[in-house]
Amino acid sequence: MSFLRDKVILITGGTGSFGKAFVKCLLKEHSPKKIILLSRDEFKQWQMSKEFPEEKYPQLRFFLGDIRDKDRLRFAFEGVDYVVHAAALKHVPILEYNPFEAVKTNIIGAQNIIEVAIEKGVKKVVALSTDKAVSPVNLYGATKLAMEKLFIASNAYVGSKDTSFSVVRYGNVVGSRGSVIPLFLRLLKEGERELPITDPRMTRFWITLEEGVRLVLFALEEAMGGEVFVPKIPSVKILDLVQALCPHCKTKIIGIRPGEKLHEALISIDEARDVRLVKHQDREYFVILPQFSFESRRVEKWQAYPKMPEGFYYTSDKNQWWLQGEELKAFLEKALEEIEL
């Protein structure tokens, strides 16, 4: 029996790509009592309500609101067992130009979620983070790093309540609005045969929506509080990606954009002092354990798993798992089936 059976789950930013995939999985496999989709975009809510009509999915609730509004969160969190925090402002150049707005949503909004979750006695809260939070070079990454720190430290504030906070961190979702793949596919559809790349040395981690959903479910079930969960996922070279999408295309180098990295990092060497590798079903996850003594009592269960060696770090250019050739093509075909391009 699923641990989410007959439970109430709330998803912030629930009308985005992740929210839709997560809802489909919950409805198909977990039989929750209620799923609350909190978002501020009424048009996306209307669109999603057409895809999930009330007469067929009576357990869905569309809740219009903003995580900046703590009073609205109090209404939304009433009777909720689990919260998945996916809401964020994410567009790197736009946030560089609008830093106050980034802070209000990605940091103050996260604090609001923490405070209301404790107040309402939510069982577990899992926040979605990004590789850009590791050694951040742009404001988006910096706000996500702050969000992570808030969620981890908040386990010290729960007192006698049975509430815990954890984080999942992963890289690019194949085909998501922020990735390069939709751009390449659009250019190819328009007849373009010279694709723009920022730097031929560039590498990226890739994850499918399904893998992101499975990671969050693992964290919801297994987290004790204070962990950062990172999936073991493949890397892709930008030139191999172009070759997989259009073998006969040429490339033109346009240069790295402000705030963009040549390679991605999911675990830095400085935060990897206590990282455990956990095998769950057919997947492997890294678990970054909290460094603070007030959280150590929560994470004893992870001590039985192998600790990563001294000097370990996890970056896209030093990864041991690479997608190339036919394997990359198969990966893209499967991943793009679940994305609305």
N, C-alpha and C positions, 0 to 999 in steps of 0.2 A: 504493500500500500504506500502511495506517495506521501511524503511528509507534508505536502501542500494540500492534501485532500481536505475539503471543507474549511480551508483557511481563507482569509481576506488578504489579498495582495494589492498594493498600490505601486504604480510605476510613474515616476515623474518624467516628463518628456515622453509620455507613453504613446504618442501618435507618430513618432519617428520610425526609422527603419528598424532599429533594435526593438522598440516597443511592439511593433507589429509582429515581428518574428517571435518574440517572447510570449505574446498573447496566444499565437497559434500553437506553440508548444504546450503552454499551460492548459489550453482547452482540449488538446488532443491527448495529453498524457497524465494530467495531474488533478483534474476534477476539483478546482477550487470553488469555494462558496461564492466568492465575489472577486472581480478584478476591477480596480479603479484606475482609470487612465487620466492622470492630471497633466494638463498642458494649457498653454495660453493662446494657442492658435485655433480659433473656432472653425476655420475652413478645413484644417486637417482633421478635426474631430468629426465634422460633417462627412468628409470623405470616408473616414474609417468606419463611421456608423453605417454607411451604405455597404461596406464590405462585410461588416459584422452586424446584421440587422437584429434589433431587439427581440423580435419574435423567435429568432433562432438561437440567440445568445443572450438570454435574460440575465446572466451573471455579470455582464459587462456594464460598467458605469462610466460615462464620460463626464469628467469634472473640470470645468473651465477655471483656471487659476494660475497664478504665478508664484514660484517659490520665493520671490522677494516679499510676498505678502504673508506674514506669519499668522494673522488671523484667519486667512483663507485655508492655510495648512491645518489649523486646528479643526476646522470642519472636516477637511478631507481625511485626516488621520484617525478620526473617531472609529474605534473598533477594528483597526487594521492590525494584522499579525506581522506582515513582512512588507518592507519598502525596498524597491529597487530605484536608486537615484540615477537617472540617465539624462536629466535636463541640464543643458549648458549652452552657453554661447561659445562657438567653436571656430569661427572663421578667422584665421590668423591675421591677415592684413587689416580686416575691419576692426578687430579688437585692439590692434596696435594704435589705431586712430581714435578709438573710443574706450580708453582704459577704465574710466569710471564705471561704465556699463558692464564691462567684464567683471570687475570686482563685485558689483552689486548682485549679479546673478551667480557667478561661479564660486564666490567666497561667502558673501553675506547670505546668499540663498542656501548654501550648504549649511551654514550655522543655523539658519532657521529650521531646516530639516532636522538637524541634530536635537535642537532644544525641544521642538514639538514632539519628536519621536520619544524622547525621554518622558516628557510631560504626559503623553497619551499611553505609555507603556507598550510601545511597539516591540515585538520580540527581537527581530533582526533587521538591520539596515545594511544594504550593500550598495556602494557607490561605484559608478563606472569612471575609470580614469584612462589615461593615455600615455603612450611612450614619451610624449612631449613634456610630461611632468618630470622626467629624469634629466637632470642637469639642464634645465630649461634655458632656451636662448630667445624665446618670445614670450609675450605677456600671457597668451593662452596657456602655455605650458606652466608658467609661474603661478597662475591662478589655480590650475589643476594640482600643482604641488601643494599649494596652501590648502586646498580642499582635502587632499590626502592626509595632511598633518592634522587638520581639524577632526577628521573622522577617526583617526587612530587615537589621538589624545582624548577624544570624547568618551572613551571607555572608562576613563577615570571619574567621570561625572555622573555615572548612572546610579551610584549609591547601592541601595538594596534592591533596585529594580532589575528585572531579568531582561535587559536590553543590551544588545551588542552592535558594534559598528565595524565594518570591514570594507576593504577596497579590492576591486579587480582592475587590472591594468593590462591593456593589450594594444597592438599596433593597428595598421590600416585594415579596415574592413573592405574586402574585395568588392568593387563596384559602388561603394557608398558615394554620396554626393561630393565628399571632399577628396576622393581618390582620383588618380590620373586616368583610370580605365574608362569612365564615361566620356572624358574628353577625347581620348584616342578613338573610341568607337564612333563618336559623333563626327570627328574629322574623316574617318574612313568612310562613313556613310555618305559624306558630302563629296567624296571622290579624292580626298587629299592622299597623297602617297609620300609625304615628307612629314614625319611626326616630330613635334618639339620636345626636347628633353633638356632638363636643367644642367645635368652633368653626367657624362658617360660612366663615371665611377660609382654613381649613386646606387645604394641598396636599401631595401625596405623589408620589414616584417609584413607578412600577410596572414589574415585570418578570415574565415567565412562567418556569416551571420550565425549559422548554426553552432559553430564552435564558440562564438561569443555567448550565445544563450546557454550552452552547456557549462561554460565556465561560471556564469552567474548562478546557475542552479547548484553547482558544486559548492560555491561559496555560501549560498543561503542555507544549505544543508549542513555543511561541515564547519563553518567559521565559529570560533570561540570568542573573537573580538580582538581587533588590533592587527590582524594579518593583512598583507597585500598579496593577492593571488595573481600569478602571471602564467599564462599558458605557454607550453613548449610548442612553438610554431615555426614554419619555414621562412626562409629569406628568399628574396627575388632580386636579381640585378635588373636595372632599368632596361638595359640593352636586350636582355633575355626576354623581358616582357614585350618589347617592341617586336622581337623576332617571332614570339608566339602568336601575337595578334595579326601581324602582317609581315611575313617572311621577306617580301620583296620591297618593303618600304625603306626609304632613306631616313636619316635623322638630321635635325638641325639643333645645335646647342644654343639655348637661350640664357643660360646662366642661372645660378641658384638664387632664389627669391629671398628677400629679407626675412630673417627669422627661420630659415629652413636649414636643416642639417644634411650633411652628405650621407651619414649613416644614422640609423636609429638605435637607441638604447632602451631596453626594458628593465634591466637591473644594472645599476652602476657598481663599480668595485667598492665604493665607499659605503653603500648600504647593504652589501652582501655578506656581512659578518656572520649572519645566521640565516641561511637560506636552505630550505629542505626541498627535496624532489619527491613528489607524491605521485604514484600511479593510481589512477581511478578508472576502472573499466578499461577501455582501450586508449585512454588519454593520459598525458603526463602534465603536471602542473608544478611550478615553483611556488613555494610559500615563503614569503619574506616575513620573518617573525619580528614583532616589536622589540625595541631595545630598552624600553622603560620597565623598571622593576614592578610598577603597579599593574602591569599587564601580564607578567610572567605566569601568574597563576592560571590564566585563561588558556594558555597555549601549550600546556604540558603534553597534550596528545600528539603534537607534531615531533616530539623529541625522538620517537621511535623510527622516524624516517631518515634516510641518509642525508648528511649535511654536505653541502657543496664545498669543495676544497678552498683553501686559502688563496686569495687572488682571483676568485671567480668573478666574472661579469658577463652580461648577456647583451650583445650588440648584433645588429643585422649583418655587419661585415665579417664578424668572427663566428658566426653561427655554424654549426655542424650539419644543418639540414637546409639544403638548397633545392629549389624547384627550377627545373630546366627542361627543355625539349617537350616530349610527349607528356611527361608528368605534369609540367606546368600547364599545358593545353587542357588536360583533363581536369586539373584543379580549377582553372578559369571557367570551363564549361559548367561544372557543378555549382560553383559559387555564384555565377551570374544568373542561374535559374531562380535564385531566391532574392534577387535585387530588382527593384523597380527602376529601370533606367529611363 
